[in-house]
Amino acid sequence: MISRGGQLAVTVNDCPNGGTITSPAFPTTRLPINSAGGALRATAIINSNARPGRYDITVNCSGRILTRPGAFTVLGGVRGGIGGSSSVGATPTDMAIGGGMVASAVLGGGLLWVRRRSEQQN
């Protein structure tokens, strides 16, 4: 799983002449030439406007094309600068957690107020 704007490392074996990797979630990225025959590695940057969901990756290596369906999942967005990564907008889970925290604070404050009030009456 990766956020929009994040980096996805892709490793390809048996592709000594290089090639490309493509996906609807990132621009075409070149695989370097490796005449030693080892694994090739490329880093693709997920589009900032990619929709959350599963995406395929297609590798073109010396005319051989291989597609891996549902190879990765895009989660949300990355915001540069202070703050790091975050999803855009509050999810229902975020709302439930926040609501639970507010309810706990209100309940705790109410219990403290009732306790202090009963102590003052004694």
ABEGO torsion letter per residue (X at the ends): XBBBGBBBBBBBBGBAAEEBBBBAABBBBBBBBBAAGBBBBBBBBBBAABBBEBBBBBBBBGGBBBBBBGABBBABBBBBEBGEBBBBEBBAAAAAAAAAAAAAAAAAAAAAAAAAAAAAAX
